[in-house]
Amino acid sequence: MPVNIVIKAPKYRTAKQLVADGTFPVSQATLLKIAKEHGVGRKMGRTIMFSIEDTDKLYETLPCPSNSLNALKAPTGSCVALSGVKASKKLQELLTKKPPKQSVSKGKKNS
């Protein structure tokens, strides 16, 4: 009995398809610009084709969101007052600070 083996060819996609299906939520121009900057994709005529590996490479070129400035901003909320933990830390800092040293000596002045 003969066995039929089905081999699937790899699927290559265009920038337009990657944007249309939501793989990359940017414009086609932005995707092509980033791909060109990082040498990702293959040119077929006027069209740039992307393999699955190419889409992974494009994703890896994106910056990590934890490096964004938003991560460094203070958290926001509806409460204006300090939390109990923050208030006690601030109070502890104020109580443990040493008074500033006097800049003028208390000794006799030389005339």
Contact map, one row per residue, 1 for C-alpha under 8 A:
111000000000000000000000000000000000000000000000000000000000000000000000000000000000000000000000000000000000000
111100000000000000000000000000000000000000000000000000000000000000000000000000000000000000000000000000000000000
111110000000000000000000000000000000000000000000000000000000000000000000000000000000000000000000000000000000000
011111000000000000000000000000000000000000000000000000000000000000000000000000000000000000000000000000000000000
001111100000000000000000000000000000000000000000000000000000000000000000000000000000000000000000000000000000000
000111110000000000000000000000000000000000000000000000000000000000000000000000000000000000000000000000000000000
000011111000000000000000000000000000000000000000000000000000000000000000000000000000000000000000000000000000000
000001111100000000000000000000000000000000000000000000000000000000000000000000000000000000000000000000000000000
000000111110000000000000000000000000000000000000000000000000000000000000000000000000000000000000000000000000000
000000011111000000000000000000000000000000000000001000000000000000000000000000000000000000000000000000000000000
000000001111100000000000000000000000000000000000001100000000000000000000000000000000000000000000000000000000000
000000000111110000000000000000000000000000000000111100000000000000000000000000000000000000000000000000000000000
000000000011111011000000000000000000000000000000111000000000000000000000000000000000000000000000000000000000000
000000000001111111000000000000000000000000000011110000000000000000000000000000000000000000000000000000000000000
000000000000111111100000000100110000000000000001110000000000000000000000000000000000000000000000000000000000000
000000000000011111110000000100000000000000000000000000000000000000000000000000000000000000000000000000000000000
000000000000111111111000000000000000000000000000000000000000000000000000000000000000000000000000000000000000000
000000000000111111111111000000000000000000000000000000000000000000000000000000000000000000000000000000000000000
000000000000001111111111111100000000000000000000000000000000000000000000000000000000000000000000000000000000000
000000000000000111111110000000000000000000000000000000000000000000000000000000000000000000000000000000000000000
000000000000000011111110000000000000000000000000000000000000000000000000000000000000000000000000000000000000000
000000000000000001111111100000000000000000000000000000000000000000000000000000000000000000000000000000000000000
000000000000000001111111100000000000000000000000000000000000000000000000000000000000000000000000000000000000000
000000000000000001100111110000100000000000000000000000000000000000000000000000000000000000000000000000000000000
000000000000000000100111111000000000000000000000000000000000000000000000000000000000000000000000000000000000000
000000000000000000100001111101100000000000000000000000000000000000000000000000000000000000000000000000000000000
000000000000000000100000111111100000000000000000000000000000000000000000000000000000000000000000000000000000000
000000000000001100100000011111110000000000000000000000000000000000000000000000000000000000000000000000000000000
000000000000000000000000001111111000000000000000000000000000000000000000000000000000000000000000000000000000000
000000000000000000000000011111111100000000000000000000000000000000000000000000000000000000000000000000000000000
000000000000001000000001011111111110000000000000000000000000000000000000000000000000000000000000000000000000000
000000000000001000000000000111111111000000000001000000000000000000000000000000000000000000000000000000000000000
000000000000000000000000000011111111100000000000000000000000000000000000000000000000000000000000000000000000000
000000000000000000000000000001111111110000000000000000000100000000000000000000000000000000000000000000000000000
000000000000000000000000000000111111111110000000000000000100000000000000000000000000000000000000000000000000000
000000000000000000000000000000011111111110000000000000000000000000000000000000000000000000000000000000000000000
000000000000000000000000000000001111111100000000000000000000000000000000000000000000000000000000000000000000000
000000000000000000000000000000000111111100000000000000000100100000000000000000000000000000000000000000000000000
000000000000000000000000000000000011111110000000000000000000000000000000000000000000000000000000000000000000000
000000000000000000000000000000000011111111000000010001001100000000000000000000000000000000000000000000000000000
000000000000000000000000000000000011001111100001111001000000000000000000000000000000000000000000000000000000000
000000000000000000000000000000000000000111110001110000000000000000000000000000000000000000000000000000000000000
000000000000000000000000000000000000000011111111100000000000000000000000000000000000000000000000000000000000000
000000000000000000000000000000000000000001111111100000000000000000000000000000000000000000000000000000000000000
000000000000000000000000000000000000000000111110000000000000000000000000000000000000000000000000000000000000000
000000000000000000000000000000000000000000111111000000000000000000000000000000000000000000000000000000000000000
000000000000010000000000000000000000000000111111100000000000000000000000000000000000000000000000000000000000000
000000000000011000000000000000010000000011110111110000000000000000000000000000000000000000000000000000000000000
000000000001111000000000000000000000000011110011111000000000000000000000000000000000000000000000000000000000000
000000000001111000000000000000000000000111000001111111100000000000000000000000000000000000000000000000000000000
000000000111100000000000000000000000000010000000111111100000000000000000000000000000000000000000000000000000000
000000000011000000000000000000000000000000000000011111110000000000000000000000000000000000000000000000000000000
000000000000000000000000000000000000000000000000011111111000000000000000000000000000000000000000000000000000000
000000000000000000000000000000000000000110000000011111111100000000000000000000000000000000000000000000000000000
000000000000000000000000000000000000000000000000011111111110000000000000000000000000000000000000000000000000000
000000000000000000000000000000000000000000000000000111111111000000000000000000000000000000000000000000000000000
000000000000000000000000000000000000000100000000000011111111100000000000000000000000000000000000000000000000000
000000000000000000000000000000000110010100000000000001111111110000000000000000000000000000000000000000000000000
000000000000000000000000000000000000000000000000000000111111110000000000000000000000000000000000000000000000000
000000000000000000000000000000000000000000000000000000011111111000000000000000000000000000000000000000000000000
000000000000000000000000000000000000010000000000000000001111111000000000000000000000000000000000000000000000000
000000000000000000000000000000000000000000000000000000000111111100000000000000000000000000000000000000000000000
000000000000000000000000000000000000000000000000000000000001111110100000000000000000000000000000000000000000000
000000000000000000000000000000000000000000000000000000000000011111110000000000000000000000000000000000000000000
000000000000000000000000000000000000000000000000000000000000001111110000000000000000000000000000000000000000000
000000000000000000000000000000000000000000000000000000000000000111110010000000000000000000000000000000000000000
000000000000000000000000000000000000000000000000000000000000001111111010000000000000000000000000000000000000000
000000000000000000000000000000000000000000000000000000000000000111111111000000000000000000000000000000000000000
000000000000000000000000000000000000000000000000000000000000000000111111100000000000000000000000000000000000000
000000000000000000000000000000000000000000000000000000000000000000011111100000000000000000000000000000000000000
000000000000000000000000000000000000000000000000000000000000000001111111100000000000000000000000000000000000000
000000000000000000000000000000000000000000000000000000000000000000011111110000000000000000000000000000000000000
000000000000000000000000000000000000000000000000000000000000000000001111111000000000000000000000000000000000000
000000000000000000000000000000000000000000000000000000000000000000000001111100000000000000000000000000000000000
000000000000000000000000000000000000000000000000000000000000000000000000111110000000000000000000000000000000000
000000000000000000000000000000000000000000000000000000000000000000000000011111000000000000000000000000000000000
000000000000000000000000000000000000000000000000000000000000000000000000001111110000000000000000000000000000000
000000000000000000000000000000000000000000000000000000000000000000000000000111110000000000000000000000000000000
000000000000000000000000000000000000000000000000000000000000000000000000000011111100000000000000000000000000000
000000000000000000000000000000000000000000000000000000000000000000000000000011111100000000000000000000000000000
000000000000000000000000000000000000000000000000000000000000000000000000000000111110000000000000000000000000000
000000000000000000000000000000000000000000000000000000000000000000000000000000111111011000000000000000000000000
000000000000000000000000000000000000000000000000000000000000000000000000000000001111111000000000000000000000000
000000000000000000000000000000000000000000000000000000000000000000000000000000000111111100000000000000000000000
000000000000000000000000000000000000000000000000000000000000000000000000000000000011111110000000000000000000000
000000000000000000000000000000000000000000000000000000000000000000000000000000000111111111000000000000000000000
000000000000000000000000000000000000000000000000000000000000000000000000000000000111111111100000000000000000000
000000000000000000000000000000000000000000000000000000000000000000000000000000000001111111110000000000000000000
000000000000000000000000000000000000000000000000000000000000000000000000000000000000111111111000000000000000000
000000000000000000000000000000000000000000000000000000000000000000000000000000000000011111111100000000000000000
000000000000000000000000000000000000000000000000000000000000000000000000000000000000001111111110000000000000000
000000000000000000000000000000000000000000000000000000000000000000000000000000000000000111111111000000000000000
000000000000000000000000000000000000000000000000000000000000000000000000000000000000000011111111100000000000000
000000000000000000000000000000000000000000000000000000000000000000000000000000000000000001111111100000000000000
000000000000000000000000000000000000000000000000000000000000000000000000000000000000000000111111100000000000000
000000000000000000000000000000000000000000000000000000000000000000000000000000000000000000011111110000000000000
000000000000000000000000000000000000000000000000000000000000000000000000000000000000000000001111111000000000000
000000000000000000000000000000000000000000000000000000000000000000000000000000000000000000000001111100000000000
000000000000000000000000000000000000000000000000000000000000000000000000000000000000000000000000111110000000000
000000000000000000000000000000000000000000000000000000000000000000000000000000000000000000000000011111000000000
000000000000000000000000000000000000000000000000000000000000000000000000000000000000000000000000001111100000000
000000000000000000000000000000000000000000000000000000000000000000000000000000000000000000000000000111111000000
000000000000000000000000000000000000000000000000000000000000000000000000000000000000000000000000000011111000000
000000000000000000000000000000000000000000000000000000000000000000000000000000000000000000000000000001111100000
000000000000000000000000000000000000000000000000000000000000000000000000000000000000000000000000000001111110000
000000000000000000000000000000000000000000000000000000000000000000000000000000000000000000000000000000011111000
000000000000000000000000000000000000000000000000000000000000000000000000000000000000000000000000000000001111100
000000000000000000000000000000000000000000000000000000000000000000000000000000000000000000000000000000000111110
000000000000000000000000000000000000000000000000000000000000000000000000000000000000000000000000000000000011111
000000000000000000000000000000000000000000000000000000000000000000000000000000000000000000000000000000000001111
000000000000000000000000000000000000000000000000000000000000000000000000000000000000000000000000000000000000111
